[in-house]
Amino acid sequence: MDSNDIVSSSSSNDIEAVHNKFNNSSATADSESDKKKSVNNNHISATASNSGNNIISEILNNHNVNSCKSDIKTITDHWQNGQQLWSLSEDSIYAKDSKTIVTVGHPSVNSVVPLDLLRYIYLPEHPHYRLFDSGTRTISYLKARSFVPVKSLSLCEKKRILVTGGAGFVGSHLVDRLMLMGHEVTVIDNFFTGRKNNLDHWIGHPNFELIRHDVVDPYMIEVDQIYHLACPASPPHYQYNPIKTIKTSVMGTINMLGLAKRVKARFLLTSTSEVYGDPEEHPQPETYWGNVNPIGPRACYDEGKRVAETLTYGYMQQDNVDVRVARIFNTFGPRMNENDGRVVSNFIMQALKGENLTIYGDGQQTRSFQYIHDLIDGLILLMNNDYREPVNLGNPDEYTIFEFAEFIKNEVNPKCKYTTLPATTDDPKQRKPDISRASEFLGWSPRWSLKQGINETVQYFRQQMAAGVI
Ligand SMILES: O=C(O)[C@H]1O[C@H](OP(=O)(O)OP(=O)(O)OC[C@H]2O[C@@H](n3ccc(=O)[nH]c3=O)[C@H](O)[C@@H]2O)[C@H](O)[C@@H](O)[C@@H]1O
């Protein structure tokens, strides 16, 4: 069934009528939008090469179902013809100095995509044509959607890519980027912490497949690359069922390495800064062996990932599997679970609800927070680079948890107060990545400031609250 079938069906007309009743500006919106659209189209032909970011933004903001196909065709034509719809000047890209970020990705691995296109996916004005009725607590799926444009690659450029844990926070952003780059992406996820909603904008796309599967059991598929992310990552989640966490890391990684060996795929393990435990060396270079309590409450995750790394290099040495290992430091952004338990989502949700921010311990422990797009840039660069040793991916800007609480309070809700709770067992006292390797071998360094990333994340949580999703 294609989108036309769905749009013309009587039941979707009924739903549309319900939608129009709820959204009394619908008719005007269409004609207004048509007007704006014709203005936009003129604007495109006049200024496509230098103000494309605004154009995409206007198109997507004024986007409705009727104008969708022609709008998307316009963007696609420009993209495929190699015309820039956005500026690629150094000035507008490098943005930790508070300049505007227009694109994410790196030209060296063809991963550059306009930020507005990604924003359209994760910060939609009308979330994917879902209509939430707070009175009856029902959701109507109004119409089949068109898909945002993806790159058109030749058969030899197009890769078949498996992403395990692709419905999770990090996984779904990786999938967005790989899809926009034009690859064929298969996701396997057991939906323990991942959510279908994170990927519903790709369901039905010819380049995309979503499969419910637990990596603890073997899986067979012909692919060129495997990004192995599957594992709960927030302390409350991974400690909820520690044996399952270890099985996921150990058996899941064996299964995926076995698959990589059989089909000769390149394999990337997403490891973690937690392999350094409560570090005695600061900042942490990849050569540091770590300080992990093997029987503490965090061990199921820390030791699980350490074994996963050992397995990865075992398969490389013994079976010649082509491997990459990323050690990911604290990452945040849209699509974190609101009840994830990690400090970023906890503080933002508490501030939005006007609750006290919960500080565990004395708040003097430090973390270095990285925005999701920087991490995705790094993962794709690493996968497509020849470097095989572990690589830290994190933002070296370090904050005490108390400083971070102050920051969230100032940004989100200055009326917030704090509640101090006992420190968690074995909580690392300090954490900051040494990113010399990533910089030297991948040409990677983070571009997003904490402020820019937090602004987008807050916007996401606000939208989710307004849409009744959380
Ligand atoms: O965010 C991540 O990427 C990392 O999150 C966790 O590592 P952790 O640093 O303990 O992350 P959080 O749970 O966000 O805690 C950070 C600090 O904030 C504190 N915290 C947390 C939550 C809260 O409400 N209040 C609070 O003070 C914690 O005690 C800890 O000191 C995971 O174990 C890592 O695998 C993962 O890479």
Ligand as a Chemical Component Dictionary entry (heavy atoms), coordinates in Angstrom:
data_LIG
# 
_chem_comp.id                   LIG 
_chem_comp.type                 NON-POLYMER 
_chem_comp.pdbx_formal_charge   0 
_chem_comp.three_letter_code    LIG 
# 
loop_
_chem_comp_atom.comp_id 
_chem_comp_atom.atom_id 
_chem_comp_atom.alt_atom_id 
_chem_comp_atom.type_symbol 
_chem_comp_atom.charge 
_chem_comp_atom.model_Cartn_x 
_chem_comp_atom.model_Cartn_y 
_chem_comp_atom.model_Cartn_z 
_chem_comp_atom.pdbx_ordinal 
LIG O1  O1  O 0 25.588 9.476  30.020 1  
LIG C1  C1  C 0 26.403 8.630  29.672 2  
LIG O2  O2  O 0 26.793 8.611  28.549 3  
LIG C2  C2  C 0 26.949 7.635  30.650 4  
LIG O3  O3  O 0 25.997 7.506  31.686 5  
LIG C3  C3  C 0 26.374 6.669  32.744 6  
LIG O4  O4  O 0 27.447 7.234  33.422 7  
LIG P1  P1  P 0 27.277 8.366  34.548 8  
LIG O5  O5  O 0 28.413 9.287  34.315 9  
LIG O6  O6  O 0 27.137 7.762  35.880 10 
LIG O7  O7  O 0 25.943 9.161  34.134 11 
LIG P2  P2  P 0 24.767 9.817  35.004 12 
LIG O8  O8  O 0 23.841 8.790  35.548 13 
LIG O9  O9  O 0 24.190 10.847 34.107 14 
LIG O10 O10 O 0 25.480 10.503 36.262 15 
LIG C4  C4  C 0 26.402 11.556 36.155 16 
LIG C5  C5  C 0 26.635 12.121 37.542 17 
LIG O11 O11 O 0 25.475 12.829 37.960 18 
LIG C6  C6  C 0 25.019 12.333 39.211 19 
LIG N1  N1  N 0 23.546 12.456 39.213 20 
LIG C7  C7  C 0 22.769 11.709 38.397 21 
LIG C8  C8  C 0 21.403 11.887 38.374 22 
LIG C9  C9  C 0 20.813 12.824 39.242 23 
LIG O12 O12 O 0 19.570 13.015 39.285 24 
LIG N2  N2  N 0 21.614 13.540 40.059 25 
LIG C10 C10 C 0 22.967 13.394 40.066 26 
LIG O13 O13 O 0 23.655 14.084 40.839 27 
LIG C11 C11 C 0 25.542 10.905 39.302 28 
LIG O14 O14 O 0 25.676 10.495 40.627 29 
LIG C12 C12 C 0 26.884 11.050 38.586 30 
LIG O15 O15 O 0 27.850 11.519 39.489 31 
LIG C13 C13 C 0 26.659 5.318  32.111 32 
LIG O16 O16 O 0 27.104 4.401  33.024 33 
LIG C14 C14 C 0 27.625 5.393  30.970 34 
LIG O17 O17 O 0 27.756 4.201  30.316 35 
LIG C15 C15 C 0 27.181 6.338  29.962 36 
LIG O18 O18 O 0 28.178 6.450  28.977 37 
# 
loop_
_chem_comp_bond.comp_id 
_chem_comp_bond.atom_id_1 
_chem_comp_bond.atom_id_2 
_chem_comp_bond.value_order 
_chem_comp_bond.pdbx_ordinal 
LIG O1  C1  DOUB 1  
LIG C1  O2  SING 2  
LIG C1  C2  SING 3  
LIG C2  O3  SING 4  
LIG C2  C15 SING 5  
LIG O3  C3  SING 6  
LIG C3  O4  SING 7  
LIG C3  C13 SING 8  
LIG O4  P1  SING 9  
LIG P1  O5  DOUB 10 
LIG P1  O6  SING 11 
LIG P1  O7  SING 12 
LIG O7  P2  SING 13 
LIG P2  O8  DOUB 14 
LIG P2  O9  SING 15 
LIG P2  O10 SING 16 
LIG O10 C4  SING 17 
LIG C4  C5  SING 18 
LIG C5  O11 SING 19 
LIG C5  C12 SING 20 
LIG O11 C6  SING 21 
LIG C6  N1  SING 22 
LIG C6  C11 SING 23 
LIG N1  C7  SING 24 
LIG N1  C10 SING 25 
LIG C7  C8  DOUB 26 
LIG C8  C9  SING 27 
LIG C9  O12 DOUB 28 
LIG C9  N2  SING 29 
LIG N2  C10 SING 30 
LIG C10 O13 DOUB 31 
LIG C11 O14 SING 32 
LIG C11 C12 SING 33 
LIG C12 O15 SING 34 
LIG C13 O16 SING 35 
LIG C13 C14 SING 36 
LIG C14 O17 SING 37 
LIG C14 C15 SING 38 
LIG C15 O18 SING 39 
# 
